Every structure is written in structure tokens, then in C-alpha cells.
């Protein structure tokens, strides 16, 4: 009788653990995507109503205005400040860019490395994103090729960056990739750069994939979307 | 364990079935809402940043 009880309890335990694992996989592969899509949409809505309510700041006199006019207010942690579009990842690919790279921030969109440059500024505008789970924003990261457009909208200006070379694989401690002049990027001297980081391999964390781009064109929001987003 | 729960539910088989279903849904809700979000960052899939590059990257670079 007691043997039967032990066997039965053991089988029930196995079934419970199995069900837990299946549920976790469902949560991980499916539910995080639902949550992230919802959160990202909310962040983009927030941005758009914010941009609609406050008068659009006058665009800098020209793209060459390198001296930052009167330091703008710092971005608030965990809050969105721009949207990013990468036509290579699909014409509808649009994600909010939020300040800082904390776990909670990256669950809602892409994270801007605090302390790196703002979009369009001299320096390195560095952004991290999930490759898998939480909406898989950077799922197609390895498909990036030189010349691909990465378009950023901060509410006043469209910044079009061009990918400089195929994604670069490095180790997680290689923080020099988000330096103002990133190491191994091939860039020389100061410039207006963009760095994207995600994990490598796709489901692992032993390495990171890095993509670099340089600023190619700017366009005031009032003139409409840049041609890269047209098709 | 499951037999014990079943025996302690009130009512006939139908009522017990409905209560059991509600219990299962409650457990799944609790898992999705509280347990899994807590457990998920302990796995390595969320590591998309380069370590130490961000002041706020306390958990992101694990």
C-alpha cells in the first residue's frame, strides 16, 4: 500500500514538473512577445501624444551645427524618447527606444545605453535589444548588410543611419564597442555613429552581436518620412 | 496529492470539476503574472548588452 502511495506521489510530481516546464516555455516564447508588443505600442502612443502636445522644437539651423545648442533635458530612465525603424527587418518594424538598458526597460522596447550620445549627435548612439523573446525585435540581426538604413525619429528629426559593415561578433565584456569611436568598427576619428547590440548565439549569451552605422542624412519631421521608409 | 484535493472538494462531480478548473486557472495566472517574470531574468536569454557600458545596467548584463 505504501509503495503504491510513493509511486503515485512520484508520478504526480513528474506530471506537475512537466506541466510547469511546458507552461514556462509557452510564457517565454509566446507570452513575453504579447506583453512586449503591448508595451511597445503603449510607449509609441505615449511618444506620439507627447510629440503632438508639445511644440516641435526648431530644427538646428543646419546638419553641420555640431555645437549642441543649450544642453537639452536629459532623457528620463525607462521612458521612451525616439522610435527606430529598420526596413531590412520588415516595413512595419517600428520599436520605441527607451532610456537605459535595465531588464525592465528592454522588456518594453529597445534600450539606449545611458551616457552614450543622443541620436544625431557627435559620438555613439548605442542601443540594445532582445534578439529572442519580448517580441524578438532583433531576430534578423545577422541579415543586416552594409548600406542598410536604420532610421531614428526623436520627434523633431528623422535621422537616417547607414550600416557600415556586417554584424560583428564579440564577447560580453567588450564595452569598447559602444565608445564614441567604437573599436573594431573601422571608423576613424569622431563622427555621428550608431551601435546596435544584441545577444549571440540566438538563444545564448556567450557572445554579443554588434552592428555599427554612421549618420547619412537628417530630415525635419515636418518634411515627412524619409524615402527609406517609403517602400 | 491530486486525489486528496479531489476528495476534499465539495459537491458532486460537476461542481468539483468546475472548482478544479478554476483552481488550475488561478495557478496558471499566478505563474504567468508573478512566478515566471521573476524566474525569467535568471536565464541567460535576456543578455543583450555589453557589460558595464551602462550605468543602469545592473541586471541587464548578467
Interface residues (C-beta under 8 A of the other chain):
Chain A: X8 X9 X12 X13 X20 X23 X24 X27 X28 X31 X32 X77 X100 X101 X102 X103 X105 X106 X111 X113 X114 X115 X116 X126 X128 X129 X130 X131 X132 X133 X134 X138 X170 X172 X173 X174 X175 X177 X178 X197 X198 X199 X203 X204 X205 X208 X210
Chain B: X1 X2 X3 X28 X31 X32 X36 X39 X40 X41 X43 X44 X45 X46 X47 X48 X49 X50 X51 X52 X53 X54 X55 X56 X57 X58 X59 X60 X61
